[in-house]
Amino acid sequence: MQFYFFNLTNPVEVLNGDRPAVVEIGPYTYREHRPMEQVDFQDNGTKVAAVNTKTYIFQRNMSRGPESELIRTVNIPVMTVIEQFKDQPLMANLISSYMRSTDEGLFTTRTVGELLWGYEDALLKALKTLKPDLDDVFGLFHKNNGSNDGQYVFYTGQQNHRDFARVDTWNGDSTLSWWTSDECNMINGTNGASFHPVIAKNETLYMFSSDLCRSLYALYEEDVTVKGIPAYRFSPPSEVFANHTVNPANAGFCVPIGNCLGSGVLNVSPCKRGAPIAMSSPHFYQADEKYVRDVFGMRPQREQHQTIIDIHPLTGFIVQAAKRLQVNVFVEKIPSFSVTGNVRTVMLPVVYLNESALIDDASATQLQKIIAQQNAVVNVPFIFIGLGIILGGVFMFLMCRQKVPESSAAERQPLLSS
């Protein structure tokens, strides 16, 4: 797992209404371990329940620098509190006064480790006196290291191979509740870690992502070869995150109803405790051009910022994958909160992740053996047909070369004489 942060270089100017300027800093690389645990087969082996525990270990030798490096970015706890209390004048005035007295600003400078895994926030700690159940520790992936995203129940494919690894329920539910349409609340496909065997190029591969709080799909793009293994490359098309005017099926992702963002950006605040967070592809790849223009330093590139899945079509085994997502914060001027200054309304990028996987050499060797066996089995009928044609030709050749014995004079006489 690689993290790339966007360091804000002109915070004072942004508060005065200028366009934000950011510099990409990274990668900060972590080795990800994600075993399936608490495995429990159900319904006579047709389903299996499990949790996917994820652990991240920092890899200094594969990173730009240590986790102690400083990043200046938007103060997400502050922006979250502002959004939640902007329509409550009394609370807004109290919180705004507290912010001024403690020099709590719209932007903050924190270490990589703090931004990712959490730090005690002064504003949240103060609010905890009013809301005891409030967590005063904030981190983009707080509580995600050494934990899981809930229990999945998968189909095993025992009854139908195409159901292999398909999600039946997540955390006990077969649908979601964050979105405004039944279609958008559907849990479709696998969890993206496995797919059914015998995959065709014209298939649509569905998957559910708890990071995005929604289901999505990928389509075939091209044939590729990974470590000598032939594979089909699938990738989510632009329609997956398109605005409802381009893809009407996405109208359900407008929350509240009718509050729609542009193409390429998904408002995930309903499933992120109300934080004004939106997800996109890195550098707003495949998003509306306005998001790219609004922030200086955005340079979307397909090769670096596209999500891809390379699958061996016979086994459905993933030989290479890269999930690339960007965390953005919706920033706007709120008159009742002076800390917002004259900031322009903007979707400000904070960090993007590249969660990649590549088949190891030992597994690649085993898969190559399977491919060789497959080729042998597939070619057996053609071998027999070829042998039959050759043997038939040899037989005909020998028959043609066989000498006919000479006939006697009596045998050459006509049977009837005139």
Buried (B, 14 or more C-beta within 10 A) or exposed (E): BBBBBBBBBBBEEBBEEBBBBBEBBBBBBBEBEBEBEEEEEEEEEBBBBBBBBBBBEBBEEEBBEEBEBBBBBBBBBBBBBBBBBBEEEEBBEEBBEBBEEEEBBBBBBBBBBBBBBBBEBBBBEBBBEEEEEEBBBBBBBBEBBEEBBEBBBBBBBBEEEBBBBBBBBBEEEEEBEBBBBEEBBBBBBBBBBBBBBEBEEEBEBBBBBBBBBBBBBBBBBEEBEBBEBBBBBBBBBBBBBBBBEEBEEBBBBBBEEEEBBBBBBBBBBBBBEEBBBBBBBBBBBBBBEEBBEBBBBBEBEEEBBBBBBBBBBBBBBBBBBBBBBBBBBBBBBBEBBEBBBEBBEBBBBBBBBBBBBBBEEEBBEEBEEBBEEEEEEEEEEEEEEEEEEEEEEEEEEEEEEEEEEEEEEEEEEEEEEE
